[in-house]
């Protein structure tokens, strides 16, 4: 289980997270929605200890990762798989090399077994036959799929998705969502997904939380969020220019 | 004034801790030999041609200038040792260090900087893998190995450049050029040059890696980090050269 209590973070005096509380139960897929630049990625980086909070705690399976040393933090990180916003594939490695990398570095598996698992992961994300290509040679959607395969190859118990479908066309977007749902069913991980994909996300996530002004204004099942009377949520899911959320104009 | 000094001190301390952490990891397994070989190739391959060119022309120019001075006092026979000692003790390591900074140091800072802004370094951290071990340690060790080798090549080519000008163009006898060199050059001269080359290797790789690792975001951040790496490495090479030179007078 992931439990965030009173998380505060500011950068150069600007408050990004302002006493945020959130609980994600085991094997639940939680989607976090909110406006761009609202601190969603900052929140995700706190979950894996890439950013230290100014105040508050982040409990991962009972351990407060804000209060442990690097070694203990690395033990916690072993439970994670992360799909970064820009995929974060290693430029110098092929797609196969990228997917096999965590197995090579983190396990004592034989070469043959690593190859078998990496090729099977590539097939799961529909990229069979492309193992020798480099990240620079493939499209954004393919990169996201490789990133997903890399994140899941070690069968982590928690997977974080940072805008896994941003910048992709609706069809690829749907295929990535379906991939996330099927892998979630297959591996049973706890998932936290940052996304802007409304209304599609209501069919993918078990729970949805809305981040606004550095706090979670409401979280609940997709139906609860869809039918929420909170004006912030109403405005955000309808994309209206009128309401408490400031628009560009 | 005081604030600026404290800020400078803090930054220097941060850089020094970065170097200490990396040096500690050099001796702690697992060792990344494959990455070390890639980095050796990176330094050698990028810099060899420019080292050959600058070495040859440095030797040639030096021979011309020294011959001009020696002729006035009737000591043309000293051309060989004068060229050799100048190159081996001073010009070889310094010019070689500056050339590698321009060729490989800048590329190293840019490469690591791009890895930072594309979240590849975060990806390594999220896999509980220490990015210093994977990116920085191989670069520092590779620089310590390649700098003396490239400096030796520079020295050799420089001395032959001097030979070409002194013997083939200015009519000095080949025997005089080389025999006097043997009389006046000692192993100490060669060791001093090699000590300098090793220390310049540490400076260039340390500064370039640090600047890339802590780059600001965006293309502008990487561009600034690259420029800053080259300028700072070059200045530090010249300052450190003075201190080492004054030790071995």
Interface residues (C-beta under 8 A of the other chain):
Chain A: X45 X48 X50 X74 X75 X77 X78 X80 X82 X84 X85 X86 X88 X89 X90 X91 X101 X102 X105 X106
Chain B: X114 X115 X118 X119 X120 X122 X123 X125 X126 X127 X128 X129
